[in-house]
Amino acid sequence: MPDFAIAVDLGGTNLRIAAVSTEGRMLEKIGVSTNSAGPHHVIDDMCDAIQRLSTKHRGYGSLIGAGIGIPGIIDLDAGVVRTSANLPGWENFPVRVEIEKRLGTRISLENDAKLAALGEQWLGAARGVDNMGMITLGTGIGGCIVLDGKIFHGMNGMAGEFGHITIEPEGVPCGCGNRGCAERYASATAVLRMAREAIAAGNAPQLAQAVNAEAEFGAKSIYELAMQGVKPAQQIFDRFGRALGIMLADIVNVLNLEMFVIGGGVSSAWDAFAPKMFEELRARSTIYAATTPPDVPTDGSVPAQRTGKQTIIARAQLGSDAGLFGGARLPQL
Ligand SMILES: [Zn+2]
């Protein structure tokens, strides 16, 4: 009989908790809004939900543990959140100790983008692929390296920061202190910045019109304009694709992994950025060109038959549940 694990996805606005069988079946998923009264209240809500789900699914098998995904930099040894832009007031909060105190069981913490990679490796695009990388396109760029089915952390958990690879030596300043980082050109934030610049330069009347007309003007609106053939919007996603292609060429050259999975909200703009991304990747990475036939599909699908040792660039398949599946995988490793 299979057992089950509990997964938690702690976001700045939503707290999601799931029970997932060790075979990868989603048994139940619940979501509440993240209590804004501070970490103690959020941990109370989280532990209540974990207890409710583990009692309810007890008949299914035994609970093997809980994996908790948190946005930000986590000190894995101490079980403490170091910094988190999405969770103000959580800096240096002893998350693991507080949860274990309430539940009486051992739990595992991990960065949320890294758990999404683990989920895709277990049940998504990279199912059956032991060595892979994941790139998460959101407000910034998240990254993760999975080796032999496990997250590669580096010395202190910071491995896989693909978003801060330099694309332009004298480029746009980044919050990390560098200039011209990949995420300054290939993220939701970057798309909006480039749109604002095009509008200010006075050569994007359709974008200016859309900003005034749409209350929720964002990267998605610019994507839709690009797909309608609006030139300045297309140029933004060309720039996006080029930056992503340069970044991918570097990581393909360094890591020579079997697969790189691209996920996150902005990956849904695939059709707009992928052509330039593949063009740049092929031109700049000798390893990609040597390991990928020119006629390979560029729609992000995973080839059913993998002939020889190819570098595959695939789209993520699990959507926002990837992190929950990763959280459930964590206690199994
Ligand atoms: Zn940076």
Residues whose N, C-alpha, C, O or C-beta is under 5 A from the ligand:
A	BS01	ZN	G163 H164 C174 C176 N178 C181
